[in-house]
Amino acid sequence: MKAGVGLFFALALFLLMGAVFTQRPQQKKPTRRPVTTRKPAVRKPAVRKPAVRKPAVPKQPEPQEPTDFPPPILGPPSSFPDCPRECLCSPSYPSTLNCENRNIRTIPVIPSRTHYLYLQNNYIAEVTAEPFLNATELRWVNLANNRIHRIEKKVFEKIPALLYLYVQRNNLKEVPSGLPASLEQLRLSRNRISKIPAGAFNKMGNLTLLDLYHNQLSDSDLEKNIFRDLKSLMQLNLAHNVLKKMPAGIPNSLIQLFLDRNHIDDVPKDYFKGLNHLAFVRLNYNQLSDKGLPKDVFNITTLLDLQLSHNQIASVPLFNNHLEHLHLDHNSIESINGTQICPNSLQAELSDQTLVPRLRYLRLDGNHLSPPIPLDVIMCFRHLSSIVI
């Protein structure tokens, strides 16, 4: 009996100890590593090497032309051994050397067979004699739209048959000297020309066209006898310069005279006397008024086209029967009287056609006029087909 009771108490004590053991809280594992204090590392001072100075490099100059230009365009191999690679030589035109639009800086050597030379639209800065030494048969030279500021005097000495020279749209400051007497057309428009050297046009009796449009020529640059030797000149273009007076010494052979966009305020009374072939006169955009226009200054039998637009003219000037086109727009005209401006009497015989004025075009817009057109104007100018008012 006692043994049973002891065994019961021993079993109860064992179960109680197991329950207490299972309820002991378990120790959590640390989520961070324990911070350990370390001694700071001692850095050794850096040993710097002594600076070695590099040798000074000279400053490069800014790139200048023609380095800023696109590279020259080289053409395909040619059947002509003397054809420059910058140009085109067509077997169909053996006398033509085409070097336009090739980004050329300097003129290549011109073959002796060349009659027609095209060098426009490039970057040529000057024209020297060397490339032309063998080109003695040239007839036509086009140097338009380049950067030319100088043409050597000796360039054309050995080209006696040159007929056409085009140097418009360049940077010339004076008319080239030493031009051949054979020249028929000289185009120098849109340069910076403010000087015509003495004798520049000497012995040029074959010249028919002289174009000096859009330059910087003044009255002092046009000497009295500057055009004396131009006995075949038919067209003279001095428009868009800084002239204040009508140019003196105009050749008698002249047919077309263009003086637009200057500062001219006066036309001398007998200025057109002796110009027996003059048919076209343009004086648009000047400073002309009635005071500067003598009464019969434009009463020229050969005149066909007269342009006086954009001035300060207050009355219609007198003109000849033969005039066909009259431009008077943008002036200060307030009235128009057909009886006064009619070249002939309104009572002239209708059957005599030689007495009927030939005026066909009349422009009067931009004045102080208003419709209708006066009846006496219509009665006088019976061939008038267009009038702008």
Secondary structure, 3 states (H helix, E strand, C coil): CHHHHHHHHHHHHHHHHHHHHHCCCCCCCCCCCCCCCCCCCCCCCCCCCCCCCCCCCCCCCCCCCCCCCCCCCCCCCCCCCCCCCCCECCCCCCCEEECCCCCCCCCCCCCCCCCEEECCCCCCCEECCHHHCCCCCCCEEECCCCCCCEECCCCCCCCCCCCEEECCCCCCCECCCCCCCCCCEEECCCCCCCECCCCCCCCCCCCCEEECCCCCCCHHHCCCCCCCCCCCCCEEECCCCCCCCCCCCCCCCCCEEECCCCCCCCCCCCCCCCCCCCCEEECCCCCCEHHHCCCCCCCCCCCCEEECCCCECCCCCCCCCCCCEEECCCCCCCCCCHHHHCCCCCCCCCCCHHHCCCCCEEECCCCCCCCCCCHHHHHHCCCCCEEEC
